[in-house]
Amino acid sequence: MNTKLEALAARCNALTGSPREPHDGNRWNVGHYLISCSYGGYALQRVYNEAGAIRDIFGSGNVPARDLTKRLEAYVRDLNP
């Protein structure tokens, strides 16, 4: 996993007051930001409901780490007061 992307997702959680952990055992924590990694790419996702449904924040699917880092840095700048 890409630690810079993970740190940026954690920053999103902190700035929005979202849960720090994706789930608490029996249910998913709605609002938690996480990094998905598959097919050689990464995506920023957010837990949508307690069953664990997620949504792709940028709607772009998986992209190279460098591309997601740039998008995520801009997203964090917009969240930061």
N, C-alpha and C positions, 0 to 999 in steps of 0.2 A: 504494500500500500504506500501511497505517496504521503509522506509526513507533512509536507507543506500544505497540501490540499486538506488533509485532516485538521491541521491547525486553523486554516481559514474557515472550515465548516464549524469548528468549535467556537470561533469568533462570532460567526453568524448566530449560533445558539446563545452566546453570552449577550450580544447586542439586542436580540429580540426577546430575551427572557424565556427562551425555549428550554425544554428539558435537556440536561447534559448527556443523558444516556438514551439509547434508542428504545429500550424496553425495561420494564421492572419485573420481569419474570413471567407473569401471566398475560400482560397486555402491552401493546406498543404505546409509547409516549407521543401523543399527537403534537405535531409542530417541530419535532426534532429534525435538524438538518444532518445529512450524512453524505458521504462520498461513496458512490457505487463504482465498482471496477469490473469490467468485463469486455471481452473481445479486444483487449489491448487499449481500451480507452476508459475515460472517467466521466462521471456525471454528478452534479449536485442534485440531491433529491431531498424531499421533506416528507415525513410521516404524515399521512392524510387522515387516518382513522385508527381506532384501537385494535383493529384486526391486522394492521400492518401494511395497508395499502400505501403506496408512495406516489409522489408526482415529481416529474422532472422539472426543476425550477426554470431552466432556460429553454426547455422544449427542443433541445438539439440532439438528444441521445448521447451516446458516448463519443467523446472527442479526445484528442491527445492531451496529456497532462499540461503541457505548456499553454494550450488554448484555454483549458478550463481555469488554470491559474490566473490568466489575464482577466477572464470574465468574472471570476470570483473576487479578485482584488477590487475590481470596479464595483461589484455588488456590495462588498464590505464598506467601501468608501461611502456609498449611498446610505447604508444603514447607520453609519457612525455619525453621531450628532456634531 
